[in-house]
Amino acid sequence: MPILPAEPDIYPSDLLASAATGASASSDPWWGLYTLARREKDLVRRLRVLELPHYAPLIKRRSRSPAGRVRESYVPLFANYVFLRGDHEARRLALTTGCVSRALEIADSQALVRDLAQIYRLIVADAPLLPESLLETGDRVRIRSGPLAGVEGVILQRRGEERLLVAVEFLQQGASLLMEDFQVERL
């Protein structure tokens, strides 16, 4: 069975940039849409048709087939979550897609947008990410140089490697990136 190419995971493409800078005239709330099992991509397709602003981060996952071929697929970074910006009517329309289990209003939209914008930068930079489902205490750091300069996170130890955890506090989940000591500074 062929692996499908990457699909857009954000609509409109400047959603996080306009929300982070306040350039958008919209003061609509953000919603965390909890989907039915394995329905994230289906929901994103339906939201795009409805022209509702949304983001569902997808990361590239590489695996080997039994025959030894390397396959790439695009999987949700946060299983069962899609983020929607819109009023109560947009939320209602999302619920009518048949893909949503429940919709949670985000209390701190600015923090969510900041966290999602950092995740988006990591994905666009094609950084090799791993989903992280547990937040642990550690040193808060900021990347000081390169294309990801300014991204903030927490240093973790995983499988004998130091990794930078960039978290979405609302979900208590995030993504981690392999780091070198010289690339970060303590906050």
Secondary structure, DSSP 8 states (H G I E B T S, - for coil): ---------EESTTHHHHHHHT-SS----EEEEEESTT-HHHHHHHHHHTT--EE--EEEEEEE-TTS-EEEEEEESSTTEEEEE--HHHHHHHHTTS-EEEEEE-S-HHHHHHHHHHHHHHHHTT--EEEE-------EEEE-SSTTTT-EEEEEEETTEEEEEEEETTTTEEEEEE--GGGEEE-
